[in-house]
Amino acid sequence: MSKLLNDDQVSTYDRDGFVFPVRVMSEADAVSFGDRILAAEADGKLRARGGETKFYLRFPWVYELATRPEILDAVEDLIGPDIMLYHNSIWAKRGGGGHYVSWHQDNTYFGHYPCEVLSMWIALTPATVANGCMQFLPGTHRLGQLPLAGNDVNDANMLTSGQTVEFDPNSVDAVPIELQPGEASLHHAFLIHGSLPNRTEDLRMGMTLIFHPPHLRQAGDVRTSALLVRGEDRYGHFDRETPPVAEDDEATVEAYERAVMLYRSKVREMGNSTIERFEKGTANSS
């Protein structure tokens, strides 16, 4: 029996590779969380752009949101009761900058197999066609892992890798993923997706959470880590992460930095040599 999604939503995910909108928190909670993200950025503790990762291990308030029952219930409906959290990032696309996200598949630089990986994108502000919401190409998750057409690395592309998948996006009608704060979309890590520039003056911001079951493995030699957030890990394929104690706790910071190092080593091993290109400066897009 499903915990949050209905049968039609589960069938839609299987058929199209995504489902939306799914409400996982109130609008007020989402806006408040977004305000904390921006405050952490202003304090120099966080970059609100795609290069940041695994900060659910640094900030208890991020960990608490990422493990809300509503979020994990939706994930469980699609990948089962044993759930690991692998990666997260903030996407803060400011207006007027021409920033976009090229067509890509999330698993390109995760290397998980079999690819039973789910990406959840939670809106912290309204996400609309006008402000550059995501665009999904339905059914493309069934194509498996595709090669890259090249790396579109430039200041406007918000992907650190600039990855562009080898696929004609005009061959499939793209679906705009419009969301209100507190609503989420869930998509398969093979699904081809991207986003267009924000043509408004307002900030469009959301957070991505990447989940997978514990039995998956990874291509390559670098062993990474993940956080068990529900159920059991009977396999031990990933180093075990632990929840944060406090954002400035020495052991918390050390564990967070180690997890980030492993994640970036894996991403580089899988072909993203520009994973750190957003390290300098403040965020102005995503």
N, C-alpha and C positions, 0 to 999 in steps of 0.2 A: 504494500500500500504506500502511495506517495505521501510525503510529509508536507510539501508546500505546493509543488506543481501538480496540475491536473493531467489526465491522460492525454488530452489534446496537446498540451505543451510539451510533454515528453515525446510524443510522436513527431511534433514539429521539429524538435531538436534533432531527432534521428534522421528525419528527411532532409531538412535544410541546413543542418549544422549549427543552428542557433535558435534561441527563443528570447523574446522580449515583448513588452516590459514585464519585469518581475519586481514587485515591491519588496524590498528587504529591510527598509527602515522608514521612519517618518521623514517628511520633508524637513521638519525642524532639526532633527538629529543630523541629517545629511548636511544642511547648511552650517550647523555648529561645527561639525567635523571639518568641513572645508575651511572655516575660519581658523581652526587650530592649525591646519596645514599651512595656511598663509602666514600665521604668526610664527610658526617654526621656521619658515623660510626667511622671514624678516629678522629672526634672531640668528640666522646663519647655521641652523641645525639641520636643514633639509633643503634640497633643491626640488622645486615643483616642476620637474620635467622628466622625460623618459629615462634618463641615465641613472636615477636613484633606484635602489632595490633593497629588499629585505628589511625595511625599516619597521616592520612589525616586530622585529627582534630588538629594536632600540627603544621604542616608545610604547609603554603599557597601554595607552589610549588607542593606539593603532591596532595593537594585538586584540584588545577588547572588541573593536569594531569588526576585525577580520574573522573573529570566531563567534559572532552573534549567531544564536540558534537559527534565525531565519535564513541567514546566508548559508550555513552548513546544511540546513534542511534542503534547500534548493540544489546544492551541489550533490548531496546524497541521492536525491531523486534521479540524478543523471549518471553518477559514476560509482555509486554504492556506499556502504556504511563506513569503510575504512578510508580516511581522507588525510592527505598531507598537503600542507601549504608550501609552495616552492619559491614563489617570487611575487613581488608587488611593485607597483610604480604609480606615480601621480602624473596625470596628463593635464597641464594647465595651459590651454591655448588662448592667448590673449588676442584681442581684436586688431585687425588692420596690419598684421605682420606678414601675411601671405604664407604662414606656416601650414604644412600639410603632413600627412603620413602616407608613404608610398604603399602600393599593394604588396602584402606580405602574408606569410603564415607564421604564427607564433612559435611553432616547434622547430623552426629552422635552426635556432641557436640553443634550444634546450636539449635536443638530441634524445628525447624520451622515446622508448619503444616498449611494447606497442603504444601508439599514440592515443592513450586514453586520458588526455590532458584537457582540462576545461579552463577557459578564461572567463572571469566575471568582471564586467566593467560597471562600476557604480557611479551614477551621476551625483555630483555634489553641487552642481548648478544645472539649469536647464541645458539640454543638448538638443539642438535643432539643426535643420538643414542650413539655415542662415549662419549659424555660428560654428559650423564645421563638425557636425556629429559624425560618428563612424558610418561607413558604408560596407555592407556585407554582400558577398557574391554567393547566393544560396546554392547549396549542393556541392560546392567546390571542395568540401572536406572529404568527399569520396574519391578525390583524385590522388590522395596520399601526399607524400613529401615531394614537392616539385623543385627542380633546379632554379637557380637565380639567373635572371636576365642580366644582372649587373648590380653594382652598388651605387645608388644615387645619393652620394654623400655631398650635401651642401647645407648651408645655414638654414634653409627653409624646411628641409625634411627633418622631422622630429625624431625619426628612428636613428639611434646611434649608429647602426650598421648601414643605414641608407638602403637596406635590402629591397629589391624589387623582384618579385617572383616571375618566372617565365610563364606567362599566361596572358591571353588577350582579354582584358576586362570588359571590352565591348561585346564579347560573346555571351555575356550573362547580364540580365537586368539587375543592377545594384539596388539593394534595399537600404534606405536611410534609417538609422537607428535613433529615432528621437525619444528622449527620456526626460522625465522630470526628476528633481532632486529626491533621492531615496529609492528611485527605480534602478534596476540593473538589467543588463543584457548578459546572456551566457552563450559562449560560442566554443566550438571545437577548435583545438590548436592547429588543425590542418586547414581551417576555413580561411579563404583569401579575403582580406579586408584592408581598409585604409580610411583616410578622411581628407576632406577638402579644407581650404582655408576658412578662417573665421572672418566673415564679412561684416560683422557687427562691431560695436564698440565695447561689448561686454565680455567678461571672462567666461570661457567654457572650461569646466574642470571636472575630472572624474578620477577614480582610483581603480586600477586593475589588480585583481587577485588571481593567481594561477594555482589551481588545485590538481592533484592526481592521486590515484590509489597507490599503496605502497609497493605493489608487486612489479611496477615498471622498472626498467633498467635504462641506462644511458649509453649512447654511442661514445666511443673515444676512451681515453685513459684517465681523465680527471674525474675523481669522485667528488660529488657535491653533497650538500646537506639539505634537509627539509624538516618541517615542523609537523609532527603528528597532531592534528587538531580534533580528530574524532576516530573512534574505533581502535583497531590494533595494527601494529606493524609486525608481521610474522616473517619478514624477509630480510631486513637490514641492508637494503641496497643503497641507502642514503645515510650519511652521518646524521645523528639525531640532534636536532636543535632544541633549545629550551626557551620558554617564554621569558620576556624581559622582567627584571625586578624593579628597576627604575632607570630612567633614561640616562642618568649620569653615574649609575652604579658601575664600578670598575669591571666586574666580571661580565655584566651585561654588555658594555661597550666592547670588551675584548671578544666575546662570542659573536656579536653582531659583525665586527670587522673581519673576523675569520670567515664567517659565512659569506660575506660579500666578496672576499678574496677568492673563495672557491667558485662562487657563481661566475665571477668575471673570468677566471681561468678557463672554465668550461666554455663560456661564450667565445672567448678567443680561440680555443681549440676547435670549435665548430665553425670558425671562419669570420667572426666579427672582430676585425683588428682595430676598429674605431670605437670600442665600447666606452671609452673614457673621454670622448670628444666633447661632452657637455660639462666636464669637470670645472672649467673656469667660468666665472661670470654668474649672473643670476638668471633665473628662468624667465623667458618671455614667450614660451610657446609649449605646445604639446597637444 
